[in-house]
Amino acid sequence: MTTARRVRFSYPPETEPVWTPHRPEFSCAANSVSMLMPAIEPYFVRSARRALPLLTGELQHEAEAYVTQESQHFSQHVVFNRLIVEHYPAMARLESASKRIYRYLEASRSLEFSLAFAAASETMAYSAARWAAQRRSELFSDPSTDDTAATLFLWHLAEEVEHKSVAHDIYRAAVQRPKRALASPRFVAAMALSLALVVFFVFAGTAVMLWGERRLFHPVSWMRLLRWVILFSFELLTNLVLSLLPGFHPEDFVDPIFYDVWLDEFDTAAGTLPMWNSVADST
């Protein structure tokens, strides 16, 4: 069940964009993803809204909650991204370029392509969430981690797991795609384009921020990034291939228990932020 939560984050002026000082490369990569959210998630939201009249029953309610969640995500990343741009002004150009590209896609592609793009992208987001859960101690649990920034990213990842099936179901219902049908060429094209754009912008943004931190040519930084990329690639590519097979449904994926526990604690906290440390090592 997708839950529409209302969350507001704020950051003191002294907040540093490298919010995992023990792993600065992870902050740079995660921040690059954050910079994409105000470009890509509004595309998903508007596509899902266009499809709402084609949906019925429980799926329509799930789609409405999905729209609310995605709207919350990008609006809260806008706040965090101001901090990033203040420290790395060159990121503003990448942000502007990404918004132009995703607006162009929205204006020039069919609803079917846009919904396929969103469904494929959500599989990528789910893969990122599962990868991060497996490595949460390495990435988040150091005492130097900024708890508010960590809460922002964990909240987003947890909700990506929670609504992992919704974009897929919207796509299948709106285009009346049989459940047992192999993925269409249009779906494969949308997936390839989504992956290529994310890889480009995350790589470019990470390089800009590493340069700003004087770590662009630091061998340890690239060793860590290479290890994470290799490990994440196994997770991501496996899930993307599975999503193309006949009869696939995101519910077939096994979710990390961690996010269920985390969201239970998050909901119990009733919006009290930050709350990362309260459940960081509970599962």
N, C-alpha and C positions, 0 to 999 in steps of 0.2 A: 504494500500500500504506500503510495506516494503522499507525503505529508507536506503541506505548504507552510513553511516556517517563516517568521519575520525576524530578521537578525540585523543588527547595526554594529559595525566595527568603527572604532576611531583610534588614531595613532598619535601619541605625543610628538611634538616637533623634533625631539632628539632621536626618534626611532631610526635605526639604521636599516637600509635595504638588504644588507647581508644579515639575515635573521637567523642563520645557522653558522656562526663564526667558526665552529669546529669543522664544518664542511661548506666553505664559501661557494664552491662550485655548484652545490645543490641549490643554494639560494638563487644564484644567477640563472640556472636552468628553470627553476620553478617560477621565478619572476618573469621570465620570457613567456611562459605559458600564461601567466596572469595578464600580461600585456595583450594577449590575443583575445581574452574573454569578451571585452566590450565590442569586438569586431565580429566574432563568430557566434556567440550565444544569442544576440539579437536576431541573427539570421535564422537560427533554430526556432526562436520564439515566434517570429512572424510566419514562418512556414507552418508551424503547428497550429497557429490561429487560423490560417487559411484552410487547414484541413478539418477544423472543428465541425463545420456543417456536414461533413461526410461521415462523422463518427456517431455512435449511439451508445446508450447505456453506460456501463461502468468504464469503458474505455474513454468516453467523452469526459467523465469526471477525472480520470487519471491524466488525461491530456491537459486539462485545465490546471491541475496541481503541478504537472511538469512545467507548464508555461510559467507558473508562479515561481517555482524553484529556480529555473534558469534565469528569470528576470532578477531575482534576488542575487544570484551568483554574480552576474556581470555588473550590477549596480554597486555591489560591495568591492569588487575588484577595481572599479573606477576609482574609488577612494584610495585604495592601496597603490594603484598605479601612479597617482600624483606624486607619491613619495619616490617612486622609482625614477620618474622623469626628472624630478628635482635634482637627483644625484647623478643621473646619466642623461643629459639633454638629448644625445643622439637617439635615444629610444623613442623620442617623439616622432621622428621620421618613420621608423618602423611601424609605430602605432598607426600613423596616418596612412601608410601604404596598405597595411592589413585591412583597415576599414574600407578603403577604396575597392580592394579586390573582392571582399565578401559582399559589399553592396552591388558590385557588378554581377557577381554570381546570382544574387537574389533577383536582380532585374532582368537577367538574360536567360535564365534557366527555367525549365518547367517545374511545376509543383512536384511532380514525381521525382525529378532529379534532386530537388531541394530536400525532400523528405528522405530520400536515399542517402544524401550527403549527411544529414543529421543522424540517421540511424548508424551509419558507418562510424561517424565521429564519436557517437556515444559508446560504441564498442571500444574505441581507442581510449576514451576517458575511463571506462571501466577497467581496462587493462592497466592504466596508470595507477588507479586506486588500488588494485590488487597488488601490483608491484611495490607500491609505497607501504602497504600494510605489512608485507613480508620483511621490510627493511626499516620499520619505524624506529627501532632502537638506534640504529646507525644514523639515521637522518634527523630525528627529532629530539631524542631523549637527553642530549647533553645539557647540563645546567645553563650553558650560555645561550640556548635557543630562546628567541623572543616568543613568549607564549601567545601573544595576540596574533601575530602573523601565523604561527603554527596552527592556532585554532581556526583562522580563516581557511587555510588550505585543507585541514582535516575535515572541517564542516563541508566544504565543497566536495571533496573526494567521497565522503560518506554518503552524501545525497546522490552522487553519480552512481553509486552501488544501489541505492534505494530505488532509483528510477531507471535502472539499466534496461528494462524491457519496453519502456513506454514509446520511445522514438521508433523502435522496431515495429511495435504493434500499430502505431499510427500509419507508418509507411505501408504495411501489409493491408490494413483496412482501407486506406484511402485509395490505393491503386488496385485494390481487389486482387492481390497477389496470392495464389494458393500456397498454403503452408508447406506443401511437399514439393514445391517448385524450386529448381536451382536458381540461384541469384541471377538476375537479369544482367545483360551487358551494361545497361545504364547504371545499375547498382555498383558494379565493379568499377566503372569509370568514376563514379562519385567517390567511392572509397579511395581509389588511387589518387585522385585530386586532393581530397581531404588530407591524406597522409603526406603528400608532397608539400602542401602549403604549411602544415604544422612543422614538419622537419625543417623547412627553410627558415621560417620565422623564429623557431626556438633556437636553431643553430646561430642565426645572425644575432639574436638578442643576447644569447649567452656569451658570444664573442665580444659584443660591445661592453657588457658588464664586466667580463674578465679583464678587458683592457682598462676599464675605469678603476678596477681594483689592483691593477699592475700584476695580474696573474695570467695574462694571455699566453705567455711563453713559459709558464711555470710547469715543469714536467709532472709534478705531483697532481696538479689540477687536471691535466689531460689523461693521466693514468686512471684517476678516479672516474672521470667522465666516460672514458672508454669502457671501463668495467661496467658502469651503470647502463650504458647504451647496449652493450652486448647482452646483459641480463634482461633488460627491458625488451629488447628485440625478440628474444625467445617467447616472452609472455605475449607481446603484442601480435607478432606475426601468426602465432598459433591461434589466437582468438579471432583474428581477422579471417584466416582461412576457414576456421570452423563456421564462422558466420555466413559463409558463402554456400554451405552445403544444404541439400534438400532437407527439410524438416527441422532446420536449426531454429532454436528460440533462446534468447538470452537467459531464460530461467534454467537452462541446462548448465550454466556456469555455477561453480561452487563458490559462494561468497565468503570472504574472510569474516570470521565471527567478530573480530575486533570492531568493525564498523557498527554492528548492531548494538554492542555494548556501549560504544562511544555515543551513538545517537540517543540511546536511553538516558545516559548521563546528561547529555546536552539538553534534552527535553526536560529532564528533571530540574536542571539548573535554571530553566525558564529565562534564557537570554542573558544570564550573568556571564560576562566575558572578562578576561579569557578563562578557559577551563581545560586547556590541554593537559597540564600536569596532573590533574585529578584522576585521569584514566589512562595515562600514557603507557603504563606497564601493567594494566589490569588484566590483559588477556594474552 
